[in-house]
Amino acid sequence: MRVLLIEDHPPLAEAVRDALRRSGFAVDHAGTAEEAREMAELTDYALILLDLGLPDDDGLRLLPVLRDGGRVPVIVLTARGQLSDRLAGLDTGADDYVVKPVEMPELIARCRAVLRRPGDRSDTTLQIGALAFDTAARSASVNGVPVPLGRRELGVLEQLMRASGRVAPRRFLEEAIYGFDDDVGPNALEAAVSRLRRGLEAAGCPIPIVTVRGVGWMLPREDTR
């Protein structure tokens, strides 16, 4: 799941980015409103974290531009803690309003809570036969037994399950699980899919990851035993 972090304070941006990545998110970082607009035009994000005090614009003016009529959730992350500021942020369309300083576990919990809300992206659990993926906890299980998978493998699994019955193209998967700043080798995605396949097979998952040569990968809609 890919997140856009818009924050102009480098140390805080690094701390938030690291916390999000440890929790299974792919993160892109923008330090200005202009960078944020460019990234939002290029990528379909699952969540946006927005600072209001940006050097080239006010985050409240940027918020509706980023959403552009879409349904991407936005969490405001700002030092503006007055009641009038919080009301302005929520009235402008923010899904949550977090005042700095914030503890990282709380911020991650708020991200998960927003992503659990009803909507196209917010179903808490994806299920195909014995295979389940909890989008909030970022965990997979087979017949209720947890499957140990890395962050990238979980990202691939989520996208394959969301597209079950259809081919998930290579570029789609790369855009979903890697950020702009990630150091990605030419065979990184194949390696992630291979690790995912081995992990599911070791857990006794009967649902195969099907390779469609030259295009991408897919999971069948149903258990194929």
N, C-alpha and C positions, 0 to 999 in steps of 0.2 A: 504494500500500500504506500503510495507516494504522497509526500507532504511538502508544501511550500512554506518555508519559514522566512518571514519578512522582518528583519531586525537589524538596526544599524550599529549596535554595540557589539564589537567582535567577541569579547570574552563571553558575554551572555549568549550570543548566537552559537558559539562553539559548544557551550555547556548544554544548551537545549538540543542542538543537533546530535550530540553524543548520546544524550538520554533517549531521544527518539529512536536512534539507530539501535541502541541496546534493546529497545522494546519492539524491534522488528520492522520499523518504518524505513523506507528510502526517503532521504531528505535533500531538497534543493534549498539553497540559501540565497536570498536577495537582500542587499544592504540599502537599496534605494527603491523609491516608488517606480522609477523608470525600469529598473531591472525586474521588478515584480510583474509589471505589465507585460514585458517581453516574455517572461517565463510562463505566465498564465495563458498567453496566446499560443505557446508552443506545446503545452502539456495539460492533460486532463488530470487535475489533482483530486485526491480523496478528501483532503483537509488543508486549510490555510491557517497559519498562525500569523497574526498581523500586529505589529507595533504601530502605535499612532504617531509617535514623534519622529518621523522620517526626515532626512535632511532636505529633500526636494519636494515634499508634499505632505499634507495631513492625511493620516490613515483613514479618517472618517470619509474623506472625499474619494479615497482609493477603494474603499470597501465595496460599494455598488459596482464599480468598474470591474473588479476582480470577479464578482459573481455574475455580472452581465446577464441577469435573468436566469442563470443556472441554479443548481441546487447544491453546489459545493459548500459544505459548512465552513464557517469562519469563526475562529476564536481570537478575540482581541487580547493581546498581551502587552500591557502598558503600565507606566508609572502614574498615569492619571487616575487617581482614586476617589475623586469627589463624586458625590451622588449624581450631580448633573452630568458629569463625564460618563458614568456608567449608564445612565438613562439614554444619553445621546448615542452611545455605542450600540446598545440593544435596539433602540428605535431605528437606527440606520440599517439594521439587519444582522448584527452579530449573533451567533448562536450561543456564545458564552463570553464573559468578560472577566479577565484575570488580571489582578493588580500585582505589579512587581513590588518587592521580591517575592518569588514563588518557589516552593519546594518542588523539585523535579518529579517525585512520585505523585504529588497532587496534580501537576500539569499533565502527566501521562494519563492519570485517571480521568481527568476532564476530557482529554482527547478521546479516550475510549468511550466515555459517556455520550459525547456528541455523536460519535460514529455509530452508536447503538440506536439512536433515535430513528423512528420510522422514515423510510425513504428508499430510493433505489439501491443505495450502497450500504444500508444499515442493518440488514438482516444479521442477527447475532451469530447464527450457526448455519453453515452450508453443509449439506448432507447428500452423499451419493452412496446408497447401499450402506455398507458397514463403515464407510469412510466419512469422518466429520471434521469440520474445520471451524473453530471458534474465532470469529473475526475480531472480537474484543480482546480476548486473552492471548491471541496470536498463538494458538496451539492446535495440533492435529491429533486425532485418535482413530483407532480401528477397533470396532466393537467395544468402544468405551475405554480402551487401553491407550494411554498417551504414546505418541510416536516422537522420539527425539529427533528433531530436525533443526537445521541452522536457519538463520534469518532469511537468506536468499532462497533456500528450498521452500520455506513457508510462503514466501512471496509468490514463487512460481505455482505452488499448489493452490493458493487462493485464486489466482487468475484462471488456472485450468478448471477449477471447480465452478467459478462464475460463468465460464464459457462452455460448460459441459455439453457434449454433443456437437460442439463446433470446434473448428481448428483455431487455436490461439497462435497467431503468427509470431515469428521471431521478434520482429520490431515491436509489436505490442507488448510482449513479455519484457523486453529490454527496457522499454519506457516505463513500465509499471514497477520494476524492482530495482532499477539503478538510477541514482541521481546524476546530475550533470558533473559533479565533482568526483564521482567514483572512478577508480582506476580499473577499467574493465578490459580484459584481454579478449582476443578474437574468439576463443573457445570457452569463455566464462559461462555463457548460458548453457551450452551443452554439458559442461561439468556440473552445473547446478541441477539440471534435469537428471543427470546420471545419479547424483547423490540422492536426490529425491526418490528416484525409482528404486534404488537399493534400500533406502530407509523404509519405504512402503512394503516392499517385498519381504524384508526382514520382519516386519510387523504382521505379516500374514494377510496383507490387503489383497483382495482378489480382483481389484479394478486396475487394469493396465494403463500405463501412459503410452499412448499410441503416437509414434513418430510419423509425420507426413512429410516425406523428404522434400527439401527445398522450400517448405512453407512454414511448418511449426510443429506443434504437439497438441494432443487433445485427450480428454477423458471421456469415456462413454457415459451416457446419462444414467445407465443402470448397471448393477452388478452383473458381470458377464460369466459367472460360474455356470 
